[in-house]
Structures are given as structure tokens and as C-alpha cells.
């Protein structure tokens, strides 16, 4: 029994079925497939991170635009506060009797306050309320007012809030405890 041996077949058999000098095709493909899967997973992760960062940046920009819109008039409205103070003082000095000049001042003040209100400005009216150091600035305390201690009994200068942010605290007089005044 003389069998002829094919040299190519015997070489393939020795190399596990693959020609000499080459790896088995399944092993090379599996390795390449695994490498490509790792790259794909890495690219997906990077894409998700970049998408999240873009979404965060978009939200941040929207928040900044909203804040800029809400407080764009802050400087102008802040510069109008002394004008409001002057008109309030003029009305107080005019007394209670009706007069065309007083009526003109009242109308002007109402129009200015309406325009300011339309842009987010509101006055603080703390008289009779508890003193709040976040919104009020106490100038003095007075004893024996009949009000509860720590209550605002008089407002010397009105305070203003712009879109829930303090623009200027109200200058107030606060009821003192007992007989002592500071």
C-alpha cells in the first residue's frame, strides 16, 4: 500500500488546515471582528458624551439668554430709582389737597411705575411686615410703637425687586423690644 502524499496537504495538516505562512482565516477574522467591535463601542461612547455635552451647552446657553432677557433693563431701571424717589417725595410734600400739579405728578409716577412693572420691577411695601434682612435695611429701631418687636413701622426709602432679584433694599424703621432703642 503505497499512498502518495501530496506535499501541500501534508503542510496544511501540519498547520492545522491553513497553508504555511498564513493564520487560520477564522482566527484572523475573529480578532479583526473583536477589534472593530471595540472601536465601535468606543466611538458610540464618544458620540454619546459629545451629544450630552452639546445638550448641556444648549441648556446653558438657553439659561443665559433667559437671564440676559430678564435682567437686560437692570441698569436702566436702577438709574430710574432716584426719579421714583423724587416723585414720591414731591407727592408727599404736596399734601392731601388736590392740585393740578399734584395730579400730574401722580399720573407721571403711575406711568413710570407701570412701564417699570411691565419690565419686571416691583416695589417693596414692608410696612407692618416682619423685618427681613434679605429685603430690608434697618436704619433705626424705635421703642413703644405698639407694634410687635422686629416689625417694620416706617419706610424711609422704598425698596425694589427686579424679577425676584433684589435691586435695592427698603430703608426701614423697626419696632424695638421693650424700652431700649438702638
Number of C-alpha atoms within 10 A of each C-alpha: 3 4 5 6 8 8 9 11 13 13 14 13 13 12 15 12 14 15 16 14 7 9 14 14 11 9 10 12 12 11 12 12 12 12 12 12 12 12 12 12 12 12 12 12 12 12 12 12 12 12 12 12 12 12 12 12 12 12 12 12 12 12 12 12 13 12 12 12 11 14 17 13 16 17 10 10 20 15 11 14 16 11 14 17 14 12 17 17 12 14 18 11 10 15 10 9 6 9 11 8 11 19 13 12 17 16 12 14 19 13 12 15 17 14 13 18 15 10 18 18 24 19 17 18 13 21 15 16 13 16 21 15 10 9 19 24 19 19 13 13 20 20 16 14 14 9 16 17 19 18 21 26 23 15 21 11 17 19 22 22 18 21 16 10 12 17 20 19 20 26 20 24 22 30 25 23 16 11 8 10 13 8
